Amino acid sequence: MSNFLKKNPGVRVEIKGYADELGPEDYNMKLSENRAKSVYDILVASGVDASRLSYKGYGEDTSANKSSADARQMARRASFEVK
């Protein structure tokens, strides 16, 4: 993503953090925010202008299939929305 952003200076990105459903909802909200901020910090440290980035934690990923450990692992992620 860092290389893509450096090659495309007009692009802005929102980093979205998610968590699985295990644990209290308020904890998962903070966890998802921290997850997104970690990605933001890495991109800024790699030379991407912070003004082109935003981040937000969305808490528990309600779209994830919660029936297996593998599905819960997939819910613990950060994703990018290119703007």
MMTF fields as JSON, N, C-alpha, C and O atoms, coordinates in Angstrom:
{
  "mmtfVersion": "1.0.0",
  "mmtfProducer": "UNKNOWN",
  "numBonds": 331,
  "numAtoms": 332,
  "numGroups": 83,
  "numChains": 1,
  "numModels": 1,
  "chainsPerModel": [1],
  "groupsPerChain": [83],
  "chainIdList": ["A"],
  "bondAtomList": [4, 2, 8, 6, 12, 10, 16, 14, 20, 18, 24, 22, 28, 26, 32, 30, 36, 34, 40, 38, 44, 42, 48, 46, 52, 50, 56, 54, 60, 58, 64, 62, 68, 66, 72, 70, 76, 74, 80, 78, 84, 82, 88, 86, 92, 90, 96, 94, 100, 98, 104, 102, 108, 106, 112, 110, 116, 114, 120, 118, 124, 122, 128, 126, 132, 130, 136, 134, 140, 138, 144, 142, 148, 146, 152, 150, 156, 154, 160, 158, 164, 162, 168, 166, 172, 170, 176, 174, 180, 178, 184, 182, 188, 186, 192, 190, 196, 194, 200, 198, 204, 202, 208, 206, 212, 210, 216, 214, 220, 218, 224, 222, 228, 226, 232, 230, 236, 234, 240, 238, 244, 242, 248, 246, 252, 250, 256, 254, 260, 258, 264, 262, 268, 266, 272, 270, 276, 274, 280, 278, 284, 282, 288, 286, 292, 290, 296, 294, 300, 298, 304, 302, 308, 306, 312, 310, 316, 314, 320, 318, 324, 322, 328, 326],
  "bondOrderList": [1, 1, 1, 1, 1, 1, 1, 1, 1, 1, 1, 1, 1, 1, 1, 1, 1, 1, 1, 1, 1, 1, 1, 1, 1, 1, 1, 1, 1, 1, 1, 1, 1, 1, 1, 1, 1, 1, 1, 1, 1, 1, 1, 1, 1, 1, 1, 1, 1, 1, 1, 1, 1, 1, 1, 1, 1, 1, 1, 1, 1, 1, 1, 1, 1, 1, 1, 1, 1, 1, 1, 1, 1, 1, 1, 1, 1, 1, 1, 1, 1, 1],
  "groupList": [{"groupName": "MET", "atomNameList": ["N", "CA", "C", "O"], "elementList": ["N", "C", "C", "O"], "formalChargeList": [0, 0, 0, 0], "bondAtomList": [1, 0, 2, 1, 3, 2], "bondOrderList": [1, 1, 2], "singleLetterCode": "M", "chemCompType": "L-PEPTIDE LINKING"}, {"groupName": "SER", "atomNameList": ["N", "CA", "C", "O"], "elementList": ["N", "C", "C", "O"], "formalChargeList": [0, 0, 0, 0], "bondAtomList": [1, 0, 2, 1, 3, 2], "bondOrderList": [1, 1, 2], "singleLetterCode": "S", "chemCompType": "L-PEPTIDE LINKING"}, {"groupName": "ASN", "atomNameList": ["N", "CA", "C", "O"], "elementList": ["N", "C", "C", "O"], "formalChargeList": [0, 0, 0, 0], "bondAtomList": [1, 0, 2, 1, 3, 2], "bondOrderList": [1, 1, 2], "singleLetterCode": "N", "chemCompType": "L-PEPTIDE LINKING"}, {"groupName": "PHE", "atomNameList": ["N", "CA", "C", "O"], "elementList": ["N", "C", "C", "O"], "formalChargeList": [0, 0, 0, 0], "bondAtomList": [1, 0, 2, 1, 3, 2], "bondOrderList": [1, 1, 2], "singleLetterCode": "F", "chemCompType": "L-PEPTIDE LINKING"}, {"groupName": "LEU", "atomNameList": ["N", "CA", "C", "O"], "elementList": ["N", "C", "C", "O"], "formalChargeList": [0, 0, 0, 0], "bondAtomList": [1, 0, 2, 1, 3, 2], "bondOrderList": [1, 1, 2], "singleLetterCode": "L", "chemCompType": "L-PEPTIDE LINKING"}, {"groupName": "LYS", "atomNameList": ["N", "CA", "C", "O"], "elementList": ["N", "C", "C", "O"], "formalChargeList": [0, 0, 0, 0], "bondAtomList": [1, 0, 2, 1, 3, 2], "bondOrderList": [1, 1, 2], "singleLetterCode": "K", "chemCompType": "L-PEPTIDE LINKING"}, {"groupName": "PRO", "atomNameList": ["N", "CA", "C", "O"], "elementList": ["N", "C", "C", "O"], "formalChargeList": [0, 0, 0, 0], "bondAtomList": [1, 0, 2, 1, 3, 2], "bondOrderList": [1, 1, 2], "singleLetterCode": "P", "chemCompType": "L-PEPTIDE LINKING"}, {"groupName": "GLY", "atomNameList": ["N", "CA", "C", "O"], "elementList": ["N", "C", "C", "O"], "formalChargeList": [0, 0, 0, 0], "bondAtomList": [1, 0, 2, 1, 3, 2], "bondOrderList": [1, 1, 2], "singleLetterCode": "G", "chemCompType": "PEPTIDE LINKING"}, {"groupName": "VAL", "atomNameList": ["N", "CA", "C", "O"], "elementList": ["N", "C", "C", "O"], "formalChargeList": [0, 0, 0, 0], "bondAtomList": [1, 0, 2, 1, 3, 2], "bondOrderList": [1, 1, 2], "singleLetterCode": "V", "chemCompType": "L-PEPTIDE LINKING"}, {"groupName": "ARG", "atomNameList": ["N", "CA", "C", "O"], "elementList": ["N", "C", "C", "O"], "formalChargeList": [0, 0, 0, 0], "bondAtomList": [1, 0, 2, 1, 3, 2], "bondOrderList": [1, 1, 2], "singleLetterCode": "R", "chemCompType": "L-PEPTIDE LINKING"}, {"groupName": "GLU", "atomNameList": ["N", "CA", "C", "O"], "elementList": ["N", "C", "C", "O"], "formalChargeList": [0, 0, 0, 0], "bondAtomList": [1, 0, 2, 1, 3, 2], "bondOrderList": [1, 1, 2], "singleLetterCode": "E", "chemCompType": "L-PEPTIDE LINKING"}, {"groupName": "ILE", "atomNameList": ["N", "CA", "C", "O"], "elementList": ["N", "C", "C", "O"], "formalChargeList": [0, 0, 0, 0], "bondAtomList": [1, 0, 2, 1, 3, 2], "bondOrderList": [1, 1, 2], "singleLetterCode": "I", "chemCompType": "L-PEPTIDE LINKING"}, {"groupName": "TYR", "atomNameList": ["N", "CA", "C", "O"], "elementList": ["N", "C", "C", "O"], "formalChargeList": [0, 0, 0, 0], "bondAtomList": [1, 0, 2, 1, 3, 2], "bondOrderList": [1, 1, 2], "singleLetterCode": "Y", "chemCompType": "L-PEPTIDE LINKING"}, {"groupName": "ALA", "atomNameList": ["N", "CA", "C", "O"], "elementList": ["N", "C", "C", "O"], "formalChargeList": [0, 0, 0, 0], "bondAtomList": [1, 0, 2, 1, 3, 2], "bondOrderList": [1, 1, 2], "singleLetterCode": "A", "chemCompType": "L-PEPTIDE LINKING"}, {"groupName": "ASP", "atomNameList": ["N", "CA", "C", "O"], "elementList": ["N", "C", "C", "O"], "formalChargeList": [0, 0, 0, 0], "bondAtomList": [1, 0, 2, 1, 3, 2], "bondOrderList": [1, 1, 2], "singleLetterCode": "D", "chemCompType": "L-PEPTIDE LINKING"}, {"groupName": "THR", "atomNameList": ["N", "CA", "C", "O"], "elementList": ["N", "C", "C", "O"], "formalChargeList": [0, 0, 0, 0], "bondAtomList": [1, 0, 2, 1, 3, 2], "bondOrderList": [1, 1, 2], "singleLetterCode": "T", "chemCompType": "L-PEPTIDE LINKING"}, {"groupName": "GLN", "atomNameList": ["N", "CA", "C", "O"], "elementList": ["N", "C", "C", "O"], "formalChargeList": [0, 0, 0, 0], "bondAtomList": [1, 0, 2, 1, 3, 2], "bondOrderList": [1, 1, 2], "singleLetterCode": "Q", "chemCompType": "L-PEPTIDE LINKING"}],
  "groupTypeList": [0, 1, 2, 3, 4, 5, 5, 2, 6, 7, 8, 9, 8, 10, 11, 5, 7, 12, 13, 14, 10, 4, 7, 6, 10, 14, 12, 2, 0, 5, 4, 1, 10, 2, 9, 13, 5, 1, 8, 12, 14, 11, 4, 8, 13, 1, 7, 8, 14, 13, 1, 9, 4, 1, 12, 5, 7, 12, 7, 10, 14, 15, 1, 13, 2, 5, 1, 1, 13, 14, 13, 9, 16, 0, 13, 9, 9, 13, 1, 3, 10, 8, 5],
  "groupIdList": [1, 2, 3, 4, 5, 6, 7, 8, 9, 10, 11, 12, 13, 14, 15, 16, 17, 18, 19, 20, 21, 22, 23, 24, 25, 26, 27, 28, 29, 30, 31, 32, 33, 34, 35, 36, 37, 38, 39, 40, 41, 42, 43, 44, 45, 46, 47, 48, 49, 50, 51, 52, 53, 54, 55, 56, 57, 58, 59, 60, 61, 62, 63, 64, 65, 66, 67, 68, 69, 70, 71, 72, 73, 74, 75, 76, 77, 78, 79, 80, 81, 82, 83],
  "secStructList": [7, 2, 2, 2, 2, 2, 2, 7, 6, 6, 7, 7, 3, 3, 3, 3, 3, 3, 3, 7, 1, 1, 1, 7, 2, 2, 2, 2, 2, 2, 2, 2, 2, 2, 2, 2, 2, 2, 2, 2, 2, 2, 2, 2, 2, 6, 6, 7, 7, 4, 4, 4, 3, 3, 3, 3, 3, 3, 3, 3, 7, 6, 6, 1, 7, 7, 1, 1, 2, 2, 2, 2, 2, 2, 2, 1, 7, 3, 3, 3, 3, 3, 7],
  "xCoordList": [0.826, 0.0, 0.877, 0.555, 1.961, 2.864, 3.366, 3.34, 3.818, 4.304, 3.19, 3.416, 2.005, 0.865, 0.578, 0.378, 0.558, 0.267, 1.364, 1.076, 2.594, 3.696, 3.628, 3.987, 3.176, 3.062, 1.796, 1.685, 0.844, -0.45, -0.731, -1.536, -0.074, -0.158, -1.537, -1.764, -2.451, -3.788, -4.761, -5.914, -4.319, -5.2, -5.18, -4.132, -6.37, -6.522, -7.057, -7.725, -6.756, -7.158, -7.708, -7.15, -8.816, -9.29, -8.908, -9.195, -8.262, -7.885, -8.972, -9.263, -9.563, -10.674, -10.214, -9.716, -10.383, -10.013, -11.237, -12.295, -11.085, -12.175, -11.662, -10.459, -12.587, -12.289, -13.299, -14.326, -12.997, -13.997, -14.989, -14.895, -15.929, -16.994, -16.624, -17.404, -15.464, -15.058, -14.692, -14.047, -15.092, -14.775, -15.865, -16.762, -15.781, -16.786, -16.759, -15.714, -17.925, -18.058, -17.166, -16.549, -17.088, -16.26, -14.778, -14.03, -14.354, -12.972, -12.681, -11.64, -13.595, -13.4, -13.386, -12.675, -14.162, -14.147, -12.767, -12.21, -12.223, -10.891, -9.826, -8.905, -9.945, -9.0, -8.994, -7.929, -10.163, -10.235, -9.646, -9.01, -9.852, -9.26, -7.734, -7.036, -7.223, -5.773, -5.185, -4.086, -5.902, -5.447, -5.311, -4.301, -6.325, -6.284, -5.181, -4.482, -5.017, -3.981, -2.593, -1.701, -2.387, -1.08, -0.712, 0.432, -1.672, -1.425, -1.14, -0.225, -1.924, -1.712, -0.279, 0.418, 0.155, 1.497, 2.584, 3.581, 2.402, 3.385, 3.464, 4.558, 2.315, 2.312, 2.96, 3.721, 2.669, 3.292, 4.803, 5.573, 5.231, 6.662, 7.363, 8.564, 6.618, 7.219, 7.278, 7.77, 6.776, 6.886, 5.602, 5.633, 4.476, 3.195, 2.732, 2.768, 2.3, 1.827, 0.57, -0.412, 0.612, -0.501, -1.806, -2.883, -1.725, -2.946, -3.734, -4.896, -3.124, -3.792, -4.436, -5.073, -4.27, -4.74, -5.726, -5.615, -6.677, -7.537, -7.72, -7.504, -8.116, -8.346, -9.534, -9.854, -10.179, -11.339, -11.5, -11.319, -11.837, -12.178, -13.675, -14.463, -14.063, -15.476, -15.965, -17.115, -15.114, -15.533, -15.649, -14.847, -16.662, -16.848, -17.302, -18.175, -16.704, -17.079, -18.34, -18.28, -19.469, -20.745, -20.967, -21.87, -20.155, -20.324, -19.613, -19.827, -18.781, -17.985, -18.83, -19.709, -18.544, -19.127, -18.432, -17.213, -19.181, -18.597, -18.506, -18.272, -18.686, -18.8, -17.473, -17.459, -16.373, -15.1, -13.982, -14.087, -12.92, -11.752, -11.159, -10.696, -11.17, -10.644, -11.459, -10.898, -12.768, -13.637, -13.398, -13.363, -13.235, -12.953, -11.603, -11.445, -10.634, -9.32, -9.429, -8.765, -10.251, -10.443, -11.11, -10.92, -11.881, -12.561, -11.588, -11.861, -10.468, -9.477, -8.547, -7.538, -8.903, -8.162, -8.264, -9.057, -7.43, -7.553, -7.73, -7.126, -8.559, -8.763, -8.633, -8.618, -8.538, -8.346, -9.529, -10.027, -9.968, -10.943, -10.254, -9.943, -10.021, -9.352, -10.378, -11.471, -10.015, -10.94, -10.398, -11.043],
  "yCoordList": [-1.174, 0.0, 1.247, 2.236, 1.203, 2.353, 2.7, 3.864, 1.707, 1.953, 2.468, 3.38, 1.908, 2.358, 3.831, 4.611, 4.209, 5.599, 6.545, 7.663, 6.117, 6.965, 7.167, 8.235, 6.162, 6.26, 6.98, 7.375, 7.158, 7.782, 8.898, 8.721, 10.041, 11.1, 11.735, 12.425, 11.528, 12.093, 11.212, 11.594, 10.049, 9.074, 9.272, 9.489, 9.191, 9.202, 7.83, 7.144, 7.45, 6.128, 6.234, 6.929, 5.529, 5.326, 3.91, 2.944, 3.805, 2.513, 2.122, 2.862, 0.954, 0.49, -0.696, -1.688, -0.587, -1.67, -2.431, -1.845, -3.742, -4.609, -5.578, -5.806, -6.142, -7.158, -8.293, -8.146, -9.424, -10.5, -10.221, -9.19, -11.123, -10.872, -11.29, -11.06, -11.893, -12.314, -11.092, -10.17, -11.081, -9.969, -8.915, -8.93, -7.991, -6.935, -5.992, -5.764, -5.459, -4.598, -3.359, -2.975, -2.726, -1.524, -1.851, -1.057, -3.001, -3.441, -3.659, -3.233, -4.317, -4.591, -3.311, -3.23, -2.312, -1.038, -0.387, 0.076, -0.352, 0.227, -0.604, -0.05, -1.912, -2.794, -2.533, -2.458, -2.396, -2.154, -0.79, -0.644, 0.201, 1.532, 1.452, 2.023, 0.75, 0.588, -0.161, 0.158, -1.142, -1.908, -0.984, -1.021, -0.166, 0.768, 1.804, 2.145, 2.307, 3.314, 2.737, 3.446, 1.483, 0.847, 0.84, 1.118, 0.526, 0.539, 1.967, 2.197, 2.921, 4.341, 4.748, 5.359, 4.413, 4.773, 4.172, 4.833, 2.941, 2.289, 3.009, 3.238, 3.367, 4.068, 5.442, 5.84, 6.168, 7.483, 7.322, 8.096, 6.335, 6.088, 5.711, 5.939, 5.134, 4.743, 5.907, 5.749, 7.08, 8.258, 8.734, 9.681, 8.113, 8.561, 9.767, 9.737, 10.824, 12.04, 11.731, 11.21, 12.052, 11.751, 12.409, 11.908, 13.517, 14.206, 13.403, 13.713, 12.389, 11.539, 10.316, 9.519, 10.17, 8.979, 9.348, 10.399, 8.477, 8.554, 7.127, 6.167, 6.998, 5.657, 5.685, 6.708, 4.536, 4.414, 2.958, 2.044, 2.762, 1.43, 1.213, 2.073, 0.074, -0.246, -1.312, -1.744, -1.734, -2.727, -4.113, -4.513, -4.833, -6.215, -6.272, -5.513, -7.173, -7.376, -8.226, -9.442, -7.593, -8.31, -9.141, -9.977, -8.92, -9.7, -11.048, -11.911, -11.226, -12.453, -13.625, -13.465, -14.799, -16.043, -16.372, -16.541, -16.463, -16.622, -18.073, -18.341, -18.996, -20.401, -21.113, -22.232, -20.508, -21.212, -20.25, -19.036, -20.825, -20.02, -19.351, -18.213, -20.049, -19.458, -18.243, -17.239, -18.328, -17.204, -16.022, -14.876, -16.29, -15.206, -14.57, -13.357, -15.379, -14.837, -13.884, -12.848, -14.225, -13.37, -12.042, -11.035, -12.042, -10.819, -9.835, -8.636, -10.327, -9.47, -8.921, -9.537, -7.743, -7.237, -5.724, -5.074, -5.194, -3.815, -3.894, -4.736, -3.015, -2.965, -1.519, -0.594, -1.34, -0.015, 0.342, -0.487, 1.579, 2.121, 3.256, 4.297, 3.042, 4.043, 5.075, 4.736, 6.339, 7.433, 8.284, 9.249],
  "zCoordList": [0.0, 0.0, 0.0, -0.659, 0.722, 0.761, -0.638, -1.038, -1.371, -2.737, -3.636, -4.432, -3.526, -4.32, -4.045, -4.976, -2.778, -2.426, -2.9, -3.328, -2.829, -3.302, -4.81, -5.305, -5.54, -7.002, -7.445, -8.606, -6.541, -6.853, -5.847, -4.933, -6.013, -5.002, -4.829, -3.835, -5.754, -5.626, -4.875, -4.671, -4.465, -3.814, -2.298, -1.69, -1.713, -0.258, 0.169, -0.605, 1.398, 1.878, 3.298, 4.148, 3.534, 4.898, 5.307, 4.6, 6.447, 7.007, 8.004, 8.943, 7.789, 8.616, 9.457, 8.925, 10.762, 11.66, 12.137, 12.366, 12.286, 12.739, 13.793, 13.915, 14.547, 15.556, 15.421, 14.759, 16.052, 16.084, 17.21, 17.875, 17.427, 18.401, 19.822, 20.747, 20.015, 21.355, 22.188, 21.689, 23.426, 24.312, 24.317, 23.475, 25.279, 25.391, 24.181, 23.573, 23.856, 22.682, 22.774, 21.78, 23.95, 24.081, 23.912, 23.341, 24.4, 24.212, 22.728, 22.227, 22.032, 20.606, 19.779, 18.777, 20.187, 19.479, 19.596, 18.601, 20.8, 21.015, 20.304, 19.705, 20.365, 19.684, 18.18, 17.567, 17.591, 16.147, 15.791, 14.747, 16.647, 16.431, 16.51, 15.671, 17.509, 17.644, 16.454, 16.0, 15.956, 14.796, 13.577, 12.874, 13.338, 12.206, 12.399, 11.444, 13.618, 13.89, 13.689, 13.224, 14.022, 13.807, 12.331, 11.973, 11.48, 10.033, 9.572, 8.782, 10.067, 9.764, 10.128, 9.318, 11.337, 11.803, 10.918, 10.63, 10.489, 9.617, 8.275, 7.759, 7.707, 6.418, 6.531, 5.649, 7.6, 7.803, 7.979, 7.412, 8.751, 8.955, 7.657, 7.512, 6.709, 5.43, 4.442, 3.325, 4.85, 4.001, 3.355, 2.568, 3.658, 3.114, 3.931, 5.161, 3.248, 3.914, 4.733, 4.204, 6.009, 6.915, 6.484, 6.805, 5.768, 5.338, 4.305, 4.039, 3.727, 2.738, 3.363, 2.674, 4.667, 5.366, 6.461, 7.091, 6.673, 7.851, 8.35, 7.61, 9.597, 10.14, 11.08, 11.685, 11.187, 12.064, 12.479, 11.675, 13.727, 14.214, 14.108, 14.501, 13.582, 13.399, 14.374, 14.291, 15.285, 16.271, 15.667, 14.824, 16.115, 15.682, 14.231, 13.809, 13.48, 12.081, 12.041, 12.222, 11.807, 11.816, 10.562, 10.523, 9.542, 8.311, 8.378, 7.526, 9.377, 9.46, 9.953, 10.8, 9.408, 9.888, 11.206, 11.238, 12.266, 13.596, 14.047, 15.225, 13.135, 13.523, 13.732, 14.245, 13.357, 13.498, 13.884, 13.707, 14.413, 14.774, 13.542, 13.616, 12.412, 11.175, 10.752, 10.312, 10.882, 10.52, 11.45, 11.001, 12.734, 13.678, 13.386, 13.521, 12.987, 12.642, 11.453, 11.427, 10.482, 9.309, 9.689, 9.007, 10.763, 11.206, 11.851, 11.899, 12.341, 13.003, 11.936, 11.592, 11.415, 10.263, 10.157, 10.838, 9.278, 8.81, 7.301, 6.637, 6.77, 5.324, 4.866, 5.679, 3.559, 2.976, 2.093, 1.331, 2.206, 1.263, 0.52, 1.099, -0.769, -1.597, -2.015, -2.468, -1.858, -2.188, -3.315, -3.725]
}
